[in-house]
Amino acid sequence: MNSSAPHTIAGYPYLPQALQEAPKALDQAEHFHLLLKNGALHEVRGAVADRPELLAALLPIVGNPEAAMNVRLGASVIFEEHAGGPALRALLPRLGALAAHADPRVRADACFYLGLADDPAARDYLLPRLEDADAEVREIAADSLAALDAEG
């Protein structure tokens, strides 16, 4: 193998340029999932830093309770880097929908990201979670509401 050849995942190079022009065979979310799964967090971070609207491509990871822990953690790192930013605030309705997901892991993560949005509108999605059947979801919703109140 030529050591100067770019690394590939599923036959596609994982370089920022490749992320800008995602292969048609893979949508952006699948591409990000593969990158994170294979330890290329820096590539996804770079792509989302260059084009913050790509943060939305991480939502399928948030909504997938079967996603590997390293993939979920990688997505979390990127969401945290966009805390309070317009790209994260633009996702409030979609995160709000995930906060009502059937799986408590998804609800908990969505509540955490809603708190990071630093937008009072997130309260409408977080308040119902205070009565969630899952204790962790209730705790994260309460923490996120407290963070929003502290900022406001």
C-alpha positions as CSV (number, residue, x, y, z in Angstrom):
1,M,0.0,0.0,0.0
2,N,1.3,3.4,-0.9
3,S,1.8,5.4,2.3
4,S,1.2,8.7,0.6
5,A,-2.3,7.7,-0.6
6,P,-5.1,9.2,1.4
7,H,-6.8,7.0,4.0
8,T,-10.2,5.8,2.8
9,I,-13.4,4.6,4.4
10,A,-15.8,2.6,2.1
11,G,-13.5,3.5,-0.8
12,Y,-13.9,7.3,-0.2
13,P,-11.1,9.5,1.0
14,Y,-11.8,11.1,4.4
15,L,-10.4,14.5,3.7
16,P,-12.2,17.9,4.3
17,Q,-12.5,18.3,0.6
18,A,-14.3,14.9,0.3
19,L,-16.6,16.0,3.1
20,Q,-17.5,19.2,1.2
21,E,-18.5,17.0,-1.8
22,A,-20.0,14.0,-0.1
23,P,-20.2,11.0,-2.4
24,K,-23.7,10.3,-3.8
25,A,-23.6,6.7,-2.6
26,L,-23.4,8.0,1.0
27,D,-25.4,10.9,2.4
28,Q,-23.7,13.3,4.7
29,A,-25.0,11.7,7.8
30,E,-23.8,8.2,6.8
31,H,-20.4,9.7,5.8
32,F,-20.1,11.4,9.2
33,H,-21.1,8.2,10.9
34,L,-18.4,6.3,9.1
35,L,-15.8,8.9,9.9
36,L,-16.6,9.0,13.6
37,K,-16.8,5.2,13.8
38,N,-13.3,5.0,12.3
39,G,-11.8,7.7,14.6
40,A,-11.7,10.6,12.2
41,L,-13.4,13.1,14.6
42,H,-11.0,15.8,13.4
43,E,-12.3,15.5,9.8
44,V,-16.0,15.9,10.9
45,R,-15.0,18.8,13.2
46,G,-13.3,20.5,10.4
47,A,-16.2,20.0,8.0
48,V,-18.8,21.4,10.5
49,A,-16.5,24.2,11.5
50,D,-16.2,25.2,7.8
51,R,-19.9,24.7,7.1
52,P,-21.9,24.9,10.4
53,E,-25.2,23.9,8.7
54,L,-23.6,20.4,8.4
55,L,-24.3,20.1,12.2
56,A,-27.7,18.9,11.1
57,A,-26.1,15.8,9.5
58,L,-25.2,14.6,13.0
59,L,-28.9,14.4,14.1
60,P,-29.4,10.9,12.7
61,I,-26.6,9.8,15.1
62,V,-28.4,11.4,18.0
63,G,-31.6,9.7,17.0
64,N,-30.0,6.2,16.6
65,P,-29.9,4.4,20.0
66,E,-27.8,1.7,18.4
67,A,-25.0,4.0,17.3
68,A,-21.6,3.0,18.8
69,M,-20.5,4.9,21.8
70,N,-17.5,6.4,20.0
71,V,-19.8,7.7,17.3
72,R,-22.2,9.2,19.9
73,L,-19.3,10.8,21.8
74,G,-17.8,12.2,18.7
75,A,-21.1,13.8,17.7
76,S,-21.4,15.2,21.3
77,V,-18.0,16.9,21.0
78,I,-19.1,18.7,17.9
79,F,-22.5,19.7,19.3
80,E,-20.7,21.1,22.4
81,E,-18.3,23.1,20.1
82,H,-21.4,24.8,18.6
83,A,-23.1,25.6,22.0
84,G,-25.1,28.8,21.8
85,G,-24.4,29.2,18.1
86,P,-26.9,29.7,15.3
87,A,-26.3,26.3,13.7
88,L,-27.4,24.6,17.0
89,R,-30.3,27.0,17.6
90,A,-31.6,26.2,14.1
91,L,-32.0,22.6,15.1
92,L,-34.3,23.3,18.1
93,P,-37.4,21.8,16.5
94,R,-35.6,18.7,15.4
95,L,-33.9,18.3,18.7
96,G,-37.3,18.8,20.4
97,A,-38.7,16.0,18.4
98,L,-35.8,13.8,19.5
99,A,-36.5,14.7,23.1
100,A,-39.8,12.8,22.7
101,H,-38.2,9.7,21.1
102,A,-39.1,6.3,22.4
103,D,-35.6,5.5,23.5
104,P,-34.4,7.2,26.7
105,R,-30.8,7.5,25.5
106,V,-32.0,9.6,22.6
107,R,-34.2,11.7,24.8
108,A,-31.4,12.3,27.3
109,D,-28.9,13.4,24.5
110,A,-31.6,15.6,22.9
111,C,-32.2,17.3,26.3
112,F,-28.5,17.9,26.8
113,Y,-28.2,19.5,23.3
114,L,-31.3,21.6,23.8
115,G,-29.6,23.0,26.9
116,L,-26.5,23.8,24.9
117,A,-28.5,25.8,22.4
118,D,-28.8,28.7,24.9
119,D,-32.2,29.6,23.5
120,P,-35.3,30.2,25.7
121,A,-37.4,28.4,23.1
122,A,-35.7,25.1,24.2
123,R,-37.7,25.3,27.4
124,D,-40.9,24.2,25.6
125,Y,-39.2,20.9,24.7
126,L,-37.5,20.5,28.0
127,L,-40.3,21.1,30.4
128,P,-42.3,18.0,29.5
129,R,-39.2,15.9,30.0
130,L,-39.2,16.8,33.7
131,E,-42.0,14.2,34.0
132,D,-40.2,11.6,31.8
133,A,-40.4,8.0,32.8
134,D,-36.6,7.8,32.8
135,A,-34.7,9.3,35.8
136,E,-31.7,10.2,33.7
137,V,-33.8,12.1,31.1
138,R,-35.5,14.0,34.0
139,E,-32.1,14.9,35.5
140,I,-30.6,16.1,32.2
141,A,-33.8,18.1,31.4
142,A,-33.6,19.8,34.8
143,D,-29.9,20.5,34.4
144,S,-30.5,22.0,30.9
145,L,-33.3,24.1,32.2
146,A,-31.1,25.3,35.0
147,A,-28.4,26.2,32.5
148,L,-30.9,28.1,30.4
149,D,-32.2,30.0,33.4
150,A,-28.6,30.9,34.5
151,E,-27.9,32.3,31.0
152,G,-31.2,34.2,30.8
